[in-house]
Amino acid sequence: MASTTFQHLDAAKQQRVLAALITEFSQYPLAQAQVARIVKQADIARGAFYKYFTDLDDAYRYAFGQVIGRLHAGITGPTMRQDPYTATADFLHEASESRDRDFIRLHFTKNSGLVNVARPQVPADATDWAVASLCHSAISEVLADPADATLILAHLKVALSQLQVKG
C-alpha cells in the first residue's frame, strides 16, 4: 500500500498521483502499465514514485482500493445483506456509469489474476458465503461480457431465491 511518505503529501498531490494511476490502469492492463507514463501525468519524479509505492503492483493495489471503495460506498453492509440481488445490480450500474468503469473492467478482465488485492473476510455462515460468491461471480461475468448482463442477473436472481435469499 501507499507509504507513509505518500500519506503525508498534501491532498492535492495525492489526488494528482491517484488520478495518474487510475488513468494508467484504465488504459493499460497491469502487465503493460508503465511508471514513466504515471510520473509524467502526475508531474512527479520517478524516484518519488518509488518512495510512494514499492512497485507497480503496490500502486495498483492502492488505486484499486480507492476505486472499489468509491463503488462500494452505497451498497455494503445492510443493503447487501437485505437484498443482495439489488445491491449487485446497483453495483453493476454504478460501475457502468462510474468515471472508473474502464479501470474496473480491466481489473475483472485482465488484472485480477495478476495481483493480489485485499479480499473480503469469508463469512462464517455458509449461506452468506454462497451469496457473496454468487454476487461477485455475477459481477465478474457481467463486466467481462456486458452483452450477457440480463441473462447473468436473471440467473443470479433464481440462484438467490433457491437459497431463500431476497432477490
C-alpha positions in Angstrom: 0.0 0.0 0.0 1.0 3.6 -0.2 3.9 4.6 2.0 3.7 6.9 4.9 5.6 9.4 2.7 2.7 9.3 0.3 0.1 9.6 3.1 1.9 12.8 4.3 1.6 14.5 1.0 -0.9 17.3 0.7 -4.3 16.2 -0.6 -3.9 17.8 -4.0 -0.7 16.0 -4.8 -2.2 12.7 -3.5 -5.2 13.2 -5.8 -2.9 14.1 -8.8 -0.9 10.8 -8.3 -4.1 8.8 -7.8 -5.6 10.3 -11.0 -2.5 9.3 -12.9 -2.6 5.8 -11.5 -6.3 5.4 -12.4 -5.7 6.8 -15.9 -2.8 4.4 -16.5 -4.7 1.3 -15.1 -7.8 2.3 -17.0 -6.0 2.4 -20.3 -3.5 -0.4 -20.0 -3.6 -3.8 -18.3 -1.2 -4.1 -15.4 1.3 -6.1 -17.5 1.6 -3.2 -19.9 1.4 -0.3 -17.4 4.5 2.0 -17.2 5.8 4.0 -14.4 7.1 6.5 -17.0 3.6 7.5 -18.1 2.3 7.7 -14.5 5.1 10.0 -13.3 4.7 12.2 -16.4 1.0 12.7 -15.9 1.4 13.1 -12.1 4.3 15.5 -12.6 6.5 13.7 -10.1 10.0 12.3 -10.3 10.4 8.6 -11.0 12.3 8.3 -7.6 9.3 9.9 -5.9 7.0 7.1 -7.3 9.2 4.5 -5.7 9.1 6.4 -2.4 5.3 6.3 -2.5 4.9 2.7 -3.8 7.1 -0.4 -3.8 6.4 -1.1 -7.4 3.6 -1.0 -10.0 1.7 -3.9 -8.2 1.7 -1.8 -5.0 0.5 1.3 -6.8 -2.2 -0.8 -8.5 -3.4 -2.2 -5.1 -3.6 1.3 -3.8 -5.6 2.6 -6.8 -7.9 -0.5 -6.7 -8.6 0.1 -3.1 -9.6 3.7 -3.8 -11.8 2.8 -6.8 -13.5 -0.1 -5.2 -14.1 1.9 -2.0 -16.0 4.6 -4.0 -18.1 2.0 -5.8 -18.9 0.0 -2.6 -19.8 3.2 -0.7 -23.6 2.9 -1.1 -24.1 -0.9 -1.3 -22.2 -2.5 1.6 -23.4 -3.7 4.9 -27.2 -3.8 5.5 -28.1 -3.3 1.8 -26.1 -6.3 0.7 -27.5 -8.5 3.5 -31.1 -7.4 3.0 -31.2 -7.5 -0.8 -28.1 -8.9 -2.4 -29.6 -9.0 -5.9 -30.5 -5.3 -5.9 -27.1 -4.5 -4.3 -25.3 -6.4 -7.1 -27.4 -4.8 -9.8 -26.8 -1.4 -8.3 -23.1 -2.1 -8.1 -23.0 -3.0 -11.8 -25.0 0.1 -12.7 -22.6 2.3 -10.6 -19.6 0.6 -12.2 -21.0 1.2 -15.7 -21.8 4.8 -15.0 -18.6 5.5 -13.0 -15.7 7.5 -14.2 -13.7 4.4 -13.1 -15.6 2.0 -15.3 -12.6 1.3 -17.6 -10.4 0.6 -14.5 -13.0 -1.8 -13.1 -13.5 -3.5 -16.5 -9.7 -4.1 -16.9 -9.4 -5.3 -13.3 -12.0 -8.0 -13.9 -11.0 -8.9 -17.4 -7.2 -8.6 -17.3 -5.7 -7.7 -13.9 -7.5 -9.7 -11.2 -5.2 -12.7 -11.7 -2.0 -10.7 -11.9 -2.1 -9.0 -8.5 -3.5 -9.9 -5.1 -5.8 -7.3 -3.8 -7.5 -7.3 -0.4 -10.2 -9.9 -0.3 -13.2 -9.6 2.0 -13.4 -11.8 5.0 -15.0 -15.2 4.4 -18.4 -15.1 6.1 -18.9 -17.6 8.9 -22.4 -18.6 7.6 -22.4 -20.9 4.6 -25.4 -19.2 3.0 -23.8 -15.7 3.4 -20.6 -17.2 1.8 -22.7 -18.6 -1.1 -24.5 -15.3 -1.6 -21.2 -13.3 -1.7 -19.6 -15.8 -4.1 -22.6 -15.7 -6.5 -22.8 -11.9 -6.4 -19.0 -11.5 -7.0 -19.1 -14.1 -9.8 -22.0 -12.3 -11.5 -20.2 -9.0 -11.3 -17.0 -10.5 -12.9 -19.0 -12.2 -15.6 -21.1 -9.1 -16.5 -18.0 -6.8 -16.6 -16.2 -9.3 -18.8 -19.2 -9.6 -21.1 -21.8 -6.9 -20.7 -23.9 -8.3 -23.5 -24.9 -11.1 -21.2 -25.8 -8.9 -18.2 -29.6 -9.6 -18.4 -29.1 -13.3 -18.5 -26.5 -13.4 -15.8 -28.6 -11.2 -13.5 -31.6 -13.4 -14.2 -29.6 -16.5 -13.2 -28.4 -14.7 -10.1 -32.0 -13.9 -9.1 -33.0 -17.5 -9.5 -30.0 -18.8 -7.6 -30.6 -16.4 -4.7 -34.2 -17.4 -4.5 -33.2 -21.1 -4.4 -31.0 -20.1 -1.4 -34.1 -18.5 0.1 -32.5 -15.1 0.0 -34.4 -12.0 -1.2 -33.7 -11.4 -4.8 
